[in-house]
């Protein structure tokens, strides 16, 4: 429910030498796995911004938490993972529009390492289900649609725009658009296979409890920022 209780879970597992993992399933989405691999390869050059949108109707099964812990935690984890940078500061606004105890809308702005700006828009108030991550860098942008596991690359153009009225309003010129083709394995299956390999002592990319603890810390900072009306700096 909070950072302190999450830390007790982590310490208990470590004290007992028991393997544990966190179900941040978006890490196993083929679109985000492709994005991370291509970022590691330098395809976008320097990363400037990660913007996510996670919105849709309210799920009846959720009653104990709001959108920050239920949904936004996925964006927090996947953004830190895909950029390989930690959150440094958080500023957030929340709203309660549906008559429930917990927030059903949050808008987050964060600053990560390497001066990467992150934006997360999350709500349970939209009839449109959307799971999108846009990663913008010096060479263009990746758009990951994790509902369909699609990854599209929007390249900065190499051909100058000759229409002056348009060129003045576009920071970079428009280039080629490529939707990548790659195998699309079911994320939950990949997640379970990764944990199986970890149990067997083989190399595996599970989400460790320590990584999960970091995500809880950032989520708590989101709540604190919204309640206090100020930017929260995370401990390094």
N, C-alpha and C positions, 0 to 999 in steps of 0.2 A: 504493500500500500504506500510505502514511502522509501526514501533512500536508506534510512536506518534499518528497517526490517529487511530490505533487500540485501543489505550488507551482512546481516546475521545469517541469512540463507547461504551466501557465498562462503562465509567463514566456516559454517557448519560442514559444508561439502568438502572444503579444503582440509579441515581438521580430521575428517574421516577418510580422506584420500578417495573420495567417491567422484566418479565422472558425472558431470552435469552439463546440460546445454540449454539454450534459450531458443524458443520457436520463432525467431524473426525470419519468417518464410520468404520475405521479399529478396533476401540475399540469394536464394536459390532460383529466383525467376530468371529464365534464360536471357531476357532483354537486359536486365541489370548486370548479369554476369558478363554478357558481351560488352556492355558499356565500360565496366571496370577494366576488362582486359584491354580494350582499345585505349582507355585513358592511360593505363600503365605503359602502353606502347607509344604514347605521345601523340595520338591521332588528333587531339584537340589542342595540343600545346599547353600553355598555361590555362588553368581553370579559373574562370571568373565568378560563376554563379551556378547554384543548383536551386531550381524552383520546382516544388511538387504540389500537385493538386490531388486530394483524396476526399471525395465527396459522394454522397448517395443518400438513400432513404434510411431512416432509423431501423436498426435490427432489434427485433423484440427480445432477443436473448440477452441483451446487454442491459443491466440495471444497477451494477455496483460501481461503475466508473463513467467518466465522460469521454469525449473524443480524444482528449490529450493522451490518456493511457491506453485506450482501446485502439485508436487508429494512428495518431500522430507519432507514437513510439516506432511504428514501422518506418516512417519517413525519417525520423531522427537517426535510427540505426542504419538504414540503407544509404543515407547521405554521407554519414561519417565513414561508412565502409567503402562506398564507391570512390570517394575522394581520398580516402586514407588520411583524413585530417580530423582532429577533435574540435568540438565546439568550444569557443572562447567566451562569447557573450550571447545573451538571449533577450529579446524584447517581444512581448506578446499581448494580444487582446482576445478576450473571450466574450461569448454571449450565451444567454439562456432564453431560447425562443419557444420551446416546446412544452414548458410546464414541468420538466423533470428537475431533480435536485442537482444534477451535474451539467456541466457546460456541453452544449451541442454544436458549438462553432468555435474555432480558434484560428487566428492568423498570427504566424510566427515569423520573425526576422532574426536570423542568427549570423554570427561571424565565426568562421572556422579558421584553422591554421592556414597559412599562406594567403591570408586576406580574402578567402573565398566567402562570398555572401550567400546565405541560404534563406529561402522563403518557403513556408509551408502553409497552405490553405486547406483546412480540414473541416468538414461538417457532416451532420446527419440530417440536413434540411433540404437536400436537393433531390428531385426526381431523376436527375442525371447521375448515373454511376460513373465515376471517373477515377482512374489510377494512373497518373501521368507524372513523369520526372523529366525535366528539361535541364540539361547540363550545357552551359555556354562557356566557350573558351576562345582563345585567340584565333583559332582556325575555323570556327563554326560552332554548331550545336548538335547535341544528341537529344532525341526525343524518345524516351522509353515508355511505351504503353504496356503496363504490366498486366492488364486484363487480357490482352491478346498476345502478350510476349513478343511485341514488335519493337524493333529498334531502327530509327530513321536518322540519317545524318544529313544535316543542312550545312553545306559548305559555304564559306565566305567566297564570294565571286572573284574571279581573276579578270573578268571583262568589265571595264569601267562603264557605268551608266551614262549615256550621252544625253538623256533627257534631263536638263538642268533642274527643272521644277521638282522632279522626283529625287534626283541625286542629293539635293540639299537636305532632304528629310530622312535619309537612310544612312545610319552610321557606318555600316559596311554594305557592300554590294551583294546581291543575291547570286548564289552559285548553284552548283548541282545539288540535287536531292536524291539520296540513295536509301532505299529500305533494304537492310541487310537480310540475307537468307542464312539461317543456321538451324541446327537441330533444336527442337523445343521439348525438352523433357519436363514432365509434370513436377512442379516445385516441391510438393509435399513428399513425393517419392524420393527426390534428390536429398531432401532434408533428412529423411529417415535412413537412407543409405549412408549418408555422411556420419550420422550418429552410430550406426552399426559398425562402420569402419573404425571409428574412434574407440568403441568398446573393444574391438579386436586388436587394438594397439597399432593400427595402420595409420598412415598419414591421412588427415581428414580436416576439412574446413568447417568445423562446427562453430556455432556462435557460443563462445565461452560465457560462463557466468560472470566473469569480470567485465566482459564487453556488455553484457546485459545490465550490469550494475551502472555502467557509464550512461546507458540510455535512460535508466530510471533517474539518474542525477540530472540529466538534461530536461527530462519531462517535468521533474519537480521545479526546475528553474523556470520552465514555461508557466506553470501554475503560479509560482511566486511573482513573476514579472507581471502577469495579468492582475493579480490581487493587489500588488503594491503600486502598479502604474509606473514602473521604472525598469530600466535595463538591469539585468542580473549578470554579474561576471562569474564564470565558473572557475572553481579551483583547478590549477594546473597540476 
